[in-house]
Amino acid sequence: MRRLPLPDLVRVALTRFHAMQMAERRVAGERYEASGYIVVDELGGVLNGAPASAWIVRFDHVMP
């Protein structure tokens, strides 16, 4: 794992988003795909194209 310096705003937002993803993972149970990616949908599926813009909207809700 590589550590990068992040502004506090980004670090807090990513920490909150991770907590939101863990909650979604619990709800999805065995349907959740552990892809290892950061930008995923509610079931852990990789996003690309139009769905990626939906991720930005979801991420915006966790910004401090």
N, C-alpha and C positions, 0 to 999 in steps of 0.2 A: 504494500500500500504506500502511496506517495502522499505526503501532506503539502498542501498549498496554503499560503496565507490568504484569508478571505476577509473582506470587510464584515464588521459585525452584523450589518443588515442582511447580508447574503447568508452568513452562517446561521443566524436565527431563523431565517426563512427556510433554509434547507433542513434544519433540525425539525421544524414544525411540519414540513412536507413529509419527512421521513416518518414522523409519528402518524400522520394521516394515512400514509401508505400501509403502515403496520396494522392500523385499524381496518383498512379495506381488505388486507390479507386475511385477517381473522374472520371477517364476515364471509369472504369468498371460500374459505376453507380449502378443500382439495382442488377446487376449480382454479385457484391462483397459480399462475405460471411464474416460477422463480427464475426469471431471465437474467438477472444480474445487472440490468440496465437501470438508470435513474429515471429516465423519462418513459413511463409506462402508463397503461390504462388501469382501471380499477381491478382488472384480473391479472395484472402483471404483464400483459401483452405489449410488445414493442410498438411504439407509435412512429408513424412517418406521414408526411404530407399533411392533409387537412386535420387529422386527429391530433397532430402536434400542437396546433393552435388551441385546441380544447385543453391541452395540458397547461398551456400558459394561463388560461382562464382559471383553472383549478389552482395553479401555483400562486396566482395573484391573491387568492383568498387567504393564503397563509402568510403573506408579507406583513411584517410588523408595521 
